[in-house]
Amino acid sequence: MNEEGNIISFKVFIDKKGKLMTEYSYLPKKEITKFFDGEDSILLHKVFKELDPMFTKLHKRLEKELESFI
């Protein structure tokens, strides 16, 4: 049984064609309360509030930089 799940992640990887890629994924905020309650839900909303702007900015920046190599 898998005892972990992705809540927020950012990764940089090389795809099958050898292209450098970025991926930003997260559990939608409205889904947090489906899986977590109380203090856990409050904490995850705070974490998301802090990380989302940073990961979004990083993802867009790297995407733009990588496109310049094409």
LUMLUM-127788 format. One record per atom (N, C-alpha, C, O): residue number from 1; residue in one letter; x, y, z. Coordinates in steps of 0.1 Angstrom, whole numbers. Atoms other than C-alpha are relative to their C-alpha. Layout:
% LUMLUM-127788
   nr  rest   east  north     up
  NUM     A      X      Y      Z
...
% end
This chain:
% LUMLUM-127788
   nr  rest   east  north     up
    1     M      8    -12      0
    1     M      0      0      0
    1     M      9     13      0
    1     M     18     14      8
    2     N     -7    -12      1
    2     N     13     34    -10
    2     N     -4     10     11
    2     N    -16     13     12
    3     E      4     -9    -11
    3     E     14     57     21
    3     E      4     14     -2
    3     E      5     22      7
    4     E     -3    -14      2
    4     E     23     89      4
    4     E     -7      5    -13
    4     E    -11     -3    -22
    5     G      6     -6     12
    5     G      8    112    -22
    5     G      5     14     -3
    5     G     10     21      6
    6     N     -5    -13      4
    6     N     18    143    -41
    6     N     -9     11      4
    6     N    -21     11      0
    7     I      8    -12     -4
    7     I      6    175    -26
    7     I      5     12     -9
    7     I     -3     19    -15
    8     I     -6    -10      8
    8     I     30    199    -43
    8     I     13     -5     -5
    8     I     21    -10      3
    9     S    -13      4      4
    9     S     59    191    -65
    9     S      5      9    -12
    9     S     -3     14    -20
   10     F     -6     -7     12
   10     F     83    207    -90
   10     F     12     -9     -4
   10     F     20    -13      4
   11     K    -11      8      4
   11     K    106    187   -111
   11     K      5      5    -14
   11     K     -2     11    -22
   12     V     -7     -3     12
   12     V    131    192   -139
   12     V      5    -14     -5
   12     V     12    -21      3
   13     F     -4     13      5
   13     F    137    162   -161
   13     F      2      0    -15
   13     F     -1     10    -22
   14     I     -2      1     14
   14     I    147    150   -196
   14     I    -10    -10     -5
   14     I    -10    -22      0
   15     D     10      9      5
   15     D    120    134   -216
   15     D      6    -10    -10
   15     D     18    -10    -12
   16     K     -5     11      9
   16     K    123    104   -240
   16     K      7      5    -12
   16     K     15     -2    -18
   17     K     -6     -6     11
   17     K    133    127   -268
   17     K     13      8      3
   17     K     19     14     -6
   18     G    -12     -7     -4
   18     G    161    142   -248
   18     G     -2     15      3
   18     G      8     22      5
   19     K      4    -14     -2
   19     K    143    175   -242
   19     K     -1      3     15
   19     K     -7     -5     22
   20     L      1     -4    -14
   20     L    148    192   -208
   20     L    -14      6      2
   20     L    -18     15     -5
   21     M     14     -4     -3
   21     M    114    198   -193
   21     M     -1      4     15
   21     M      7      0     23
   22     T      3     -3    -14
   22     T     99    213   -161
   22     T    -15     -4      2
   22     T    -23     -5     -8
   23     E     14      4     -3
   23     E     67    201   -144
   23     E     -3      6     14
   23     E      4      3     24
   24     Y      5     -4    -13
   24     Y     48    218   -116
   24     Y    -14     -6      2
   24     Y    -23     -3     -6
   25     S     13      6     -3
   25     S     19    199   -101
   25     S     -3      1     15
   25     S      5      2     23
   26     Y      5     -2    -14
   26     Y     -2    201    -70
   26     Y    -14     -5      1
   26     Y    -22     -6     -9
   27     L     13      4     -4
   27     L    -33    189    -53
   27     L     -8     13      0
   27     L     -5     22      7
   28     P      8    -12      0
   28     P    -60    215    -61
   28     P     -4      4     14
   28     P     -8     -4     22
   29     K      3     -5    -13
   29     K    -66    237    -31
   29     K    -14     -5      5
   29     K    -15     -8     17
   30     K     13      4     -4
   30     K   -103    228    -30
   30     K     -1    -15      4
   30     K    -10    -20     11
   31     E     -1     14     -3
   31     E    -93    191    -27
   31     E      7     -3     13
   31     E      5    -13     19
   32     I     -7      2    -12
   32     I    -72    196      4
   32     I     -9     -4     11
   32     I     -6    -13     19
   33     T      9      3    -11
   33     T   -102    195     27
   33     T     -7    -13     -2
   33     T    -13    -19      7
   34     K      5     14      2
   34     K   -113    162     11
   34     K      8    -10      7
   34     K      3    -21     11
   35     F    -10     10     -6
   35     F    -82    145     24
   35     F      6      3     13
   35     F     11     -5     20
   36     F     -6     -5    -12
   36     F    -71    166     53
   36     F    -10      9      8
   36     F    -18     16      2
   37     D      8     -9     -8
   37     D    -89    183     82
   37     D      7      7     11
   37     D     19      3     13
   38     G     -6     -6    -11
   38     G    -82    205    111
   38     G     13      7     -3
   38     G     14     14    -13
   39     E    -14     -7      1
   39     E    -46    217    116
   39     E      7     -4    -12
   39     E     14      4    -18
   40     D     -7      4     12
   40     D    -34    196     87
   40     D     -4      8    -12
   40     D      4     12    -20
   41     S      6     -8     11
   41     S    -57    214     63
   41     S      5     14      1
   41     S      9     20    -10
   42     I     -5    -14     -2
   42     I    -47    248     77
   42     I     14      1     -4
   42     I     18     10    -11
   43     L    -14      0      4
   43     L    -10    240     74
   43     L      2     -1    -15
   43     L     10      6    -20
   44     L     -2      2     14
   44     L    -13    227     39
   44     L     -4     13     -8
   44     L      2     16    -18
   45     H      4    -13      7
   45     H    -32    259     28
   45     H     11     10      1
   45     H     14     18     -8
   46     K    -11    -10     -2
   46     K     -4    280     43
   46     K     12     -4     -8
   46     K     18      5    -15
   47     V    -11      5      8
   47     V     23    259     26
   47     V     -3      3    -14
   47     V      6      9    -21
   48     F      3     -3     14
   48     F      5    262     -7
   48     F      1     15     -3
   48     F      5     19    -13
   49     K      0    -15      2
   49     K      1    300     -3
   49     K     14      5     -1
   49     K     16     14     -9
   50     E    -14     -4      1
   50     E     38    303      2
   50     E      7     -6    -13
   50     E     15      2    -20
   51     L     -7      7     11
   51     L     50    278    -25
   51     L     -5      3    -13
   51     L      2      4    -23
   52     D      6     -1     13
   52     D     26    284    -53
   52     D      6     12     -8
   52     D     10     10    -19
   53     P     -6    -11      8
   53     P     39    319    -63
   53     P     14     -3     -4
   53     P     19      1    -15
   54     M    -14      3      3
   54     M     75    307    -61
   54     M      1    -10    -11
   54     M      9     -8    -20
   55     F     -1     11     10
   55     F     70    275    -81
   55     F     -6      5    -13
   55     F     -1      1    -24
   56     T      5     -5     13
   56     T     48    293   -107
   56     T     10      9     -7
   56     T     12      8    -19
   57     K    -10     -9      6
   57     K     74    320   -112
   57     K     12     -8     -5
   57     K     17     -6    -16
   58     L    -11      8      5
   58     L    102    294   -114
   58     L     -3     -8    -12
   58     L      5     -9    -21
   59     H      4      8     12
   59     H     83    272   -138
   59     H     -1      9    -13
   59     H      5      5    -23
   60     K      0     -9     11
   60     K     76    301   -161
   60     K     13      5     -5
   60     K     16      6    -17
   61     R    -13     -5      3
   61     R    111    314   -159
   61     R      8    -11     -8
   61     R     15     -8    -18
   62     L     -8     11      6
   62     L    127    280   -167
   62     L     -6     -3    -14
   62     L      1     -6    -24
   63     E      7      3     13
   63     E    101    274   -195
   63     E      5     10    -10
   63     E      8      6    -22
   64     K     -4    -11      9
   64     K    110    307   -211
   64     K     15     -2     -4
   64     K     19     -1    -16
   65     E    -15      3      3
   65     E    148    299   -208
   65     E      2    -12     -9
   65     E     10    -11    -18
   66     L     -2     12      8
   66     L    144    265   -222
   66     L     -5      2    -15
   66     L      1     -4    -24
   67     E      5     -3     14
   67     E    123    277   -252
   67     E     10      8     -8
   67     E     10      7    -20
   68     S    -10     -7      7
   68     S    152    300   -261
   68     S     10     -9     -6
   68     S     18     -4    -15
   69     F    -10      9      5
   69     F    173    270   -268
   69     F     -5     -8    -12
   69     F      2    -15    -19
   70     I      6      7     11
   70     I    149    256   -294
   70     I      2      7    -13
   70     I     -3      2    -23
% end
